[in-house]
């Protein structure tokens, strides 16, 4: 019989025989008859080319070669048991896992801090890494497919169909400008919007600029973009020192309107709501750890959506 023919049952018999040093004792532990275990021992002797158990007075003892097989057999059985009976439990309080989330930087001021706070409270020993979508080689789809990312949060109008998707919450487009902008409060008409000079942020391949322009086009609006930036966090500080207009989400605009001399004006006409959602690949769909992470992100989004809004944020905020 070839050595490759040994199966998991024979490995278990081997380990039990060697640790018990008794055919009858092994038969009792395995729940088998003594003749059945004796037949298995003969097969194991043929496979290994070694007697394995030899007489020493009134008892059996393992050979020197048999002693070297005990630990490998135990490791093999542990690996087989892990395959057949995987441990799917996940305890965030004791976990030391590292989780990786990809997100655009327009979530940095309101969503990301809230996720970090909730994560640190629930999983104090685990690690959380946020990666900017522009920094992921091959794009976020590749990051999810290769395991570089566990989750991606965004609000693109048309996400990839092959990824799992869960809506989180909704937001709307507004216009952000400096307090003393030549366009008076409440006077941002369609004509004024289209005549003004605009600031835009370009990120990754699916650009926020392109997304916003698509939404504006659905409302019959166009804008003249004369300045572009690589990061959303730069835009409010440029607005303070210019007469540029910046079309963005209300959540981002509301934050900076509270801390800088900026004001929010509605985009003329009606623009459809933007939906934030989380995306993940099928390879992580059944992971208990990432399922917990997705639930945490969902709860944070729900908390932010339900939070009361101040005077600077008068409209609605996955």
Order of alpha helices (4+ residues) and beta strands (2+ residues): alpha-alpha-alpha-beta-beta-alpha-beta-alpha-beta-alpha-beta-beta-beta-alpha-beta-alpha-beta-alpha-beta-alpha-beta-beta-alpha
